[in-house]
């Protein structure tokens, strides 16, 4: 029963990733595209966690933490670049 729930959740998250990709391509402004990439990071983390639950392995949680860290740093750097024009002062 849990495996069916995981597969259904994966399908919904894949649908959310497709909608985020649509916003990334069509987004009228740059902040819309930044938010789309940020939510794509969050959805990919959710997929990795679900894969870890399905496989029963703890290594996937560490990779999800690394992706979360990289996603936060890259989003912050990109927003700072848009506001000021440079990343390192």
Secondary structure, 3 states (H helix, E strand, C coil): CHHHHHHHHHHHHHHHHHHHHHHHHHCCCHHHHHHHHHHHHHHHHHHHHHHHHHHCCCHHHHHHHHHHHHHHHHHHHHHHHHHHCCCCC
